C-alpha cells in the first residue's frame, strides 16, 4: 500500500510537471479552435456537427469537457468559440 501511494504521488507530480510545461503552451497558442477541436475532441467522440447544439448546450459541454479532457483555459476558449460560431 505504501509503495502504491509513493508511485501515485510521483506519477501525479510527473504528469503535472509535463502538462504545465511552457512547451505545450507554445504549441497550443499557434493552433486554431478547429485544429484543437479535431485533435482533442475527436480522440474520444465521433464528429458531431457544431450545429447539433445551441450556444447554451455548448456552454454546458464546455464546463464538463474542460475538466474531463484536461483542457487549458486557452484551449477551451478556442474550441468552444469555434463551435459557437459554427452553429
LOLOVEX-857299 format. One record per residue (C-alpha): residue number from 1; chain; x, y, z. Coordinates in nm, 2 decimals, m for minus. Each point is the difference from the previous one (the first is absolute). Layout:
BEGIN
  nr kette     xx     yy     zz
 NUM     A      X      Y      Z
...
end
This chain:
BEGIN
  nr kette     xx     yy     zz
   1     A   0.00   0.00   0.00
   2     A   0.28   0.24   0.08
   3     A   0.17  m0.08  m0.33
   4     A  m0.32   0.08  m0.18
   5     A  m0.03   0.34   0.17
   6     A   0.35   0.09  m0.09
   7     A  m0.04  m0.11  m0.36
   8     A  m0.33   0.19  m0.02
   9     A   0.16   0.32   0.14
  10     A   0.30  m0.02  m0.23
  11     A  m0.23  m0.06  m0.30
  12     A  m0.22   0.29   0.09
  13     A   0.30   0.24   0.04
  14     A   0.14  m0.12  m0.33
  15     A  m0.32   0.04  m0.18
  16     A  m0.06   0.35   0.15
  17     A   0.35   0.10  m0.10
  18     A  m0.03  m0.11  m0.36
  19     A  m0.35   0.14  m0.05
  20     A   0.10   0.34   0.14
  21     A   0.31   0.03  m0.21
  22     A   0.04   0.31  m0.21
  23     A   0.07  m0.21  m0.30
  24     A  m0.36  m0.12  m0.01
  25     A  m0.13   0.35   0.04
  26     A   0.21   0.12  m0.30
  27     A  m0.13  m0.27  m0.22
  28     A  m0.37   0.07   0.10
  29     A   0.03   0.38  m0.06
  30     A   0.06  m0.05  m0.37
  31     A  m0.30  m0.23  m0.05
  32     A  m0.34   0.11  m0.10
  33     A  m0.32  m0.12   0.16
  34     A  m0.08  m0.23  m0.28
  35     A   0.34  m0.16   0.02
  36     A  m0.03  m0.05   0.37
  37     A  m0.35  m0.14  m0.04
  38     A   0.10  m0.25  m0.26
  39     A   0.31  m0.11   0.19
  40     A  m0.15   0.00   0.35
  41     A  m0.37  m0.08  m0.02
  42     A   0.02  m0.25  m0.27
  43     A   0.23  m0.23   0.20
  44     A  m0.30  m0.11   0.19
  45     A  m0.31   0.11  m0.19
  46     A  m0.15  m0.03  m0.34
  47     A   0.00   0.33  m0.18
  48     A  m0.33   0.17   0.08
  49     A  m0.10   0.29  m0.21
  50     A   0.04   0.33   0.20
  51     A  m0.36   0.07  m0.10
  52     A  m0.12  m0.30   0.20
  53     A   0.01   0.21   0.32
  54     A  m0.09   0.36   0.08
  55     A   0.21   0.25   0.19
  56     A  m0.15  m0.09   0.34
  57     A   0.08  m0.37  m0.07
  58     A   0.35   0.08  m0.10
  59     A   0.06   0.20   0.32
  60     A  m0.11  m0.30   0.21
  61     A   0.21  m0.24  m0.21
  62     A   0.30   0.24   0.03
  63     A  m0.01  m0.01   0.39
  64     A  m0.03  m0.37   0.00
  65     A   0.26  m0.08  m0.26
  66     A   0.26   0.25   0.12
  67     A   0.04  m0.22   0.31
  68     A  m0.05  m0.34  m0.17
  69     A   0.24   0.08  m0.29
  70     A   0.25   0.19   0.21
  71     A  m0.03   0.31  m0.22
  72     A   0.18   0.32   0.08
  73     A  m0.20   0.32   0.01
  74     A   0.15   0.11  m0.33
  75     A  m0.08  m0.34  m0.17
  76     A  m0.35   0.00   0.14
  77     A  m0.07   0.36  m0.11
  78     A   0.13  m0.06  m0.36
  79     A  m0.19  m0.33  m0.04
  80     A  m0.33   0.13   0.13
  81     A   0.02   0.34  m0.18
  82     A   0.04  m0.20  m0.32
  83     A  m0.30  m0.23   0.08
  84     A  m0.23   0.29   0.10
  85     A   0.09   0.20  m0.32
  86     A  m0.06  m0.31  m0.21
  87     A  m0.35  m0.08   0.13
end
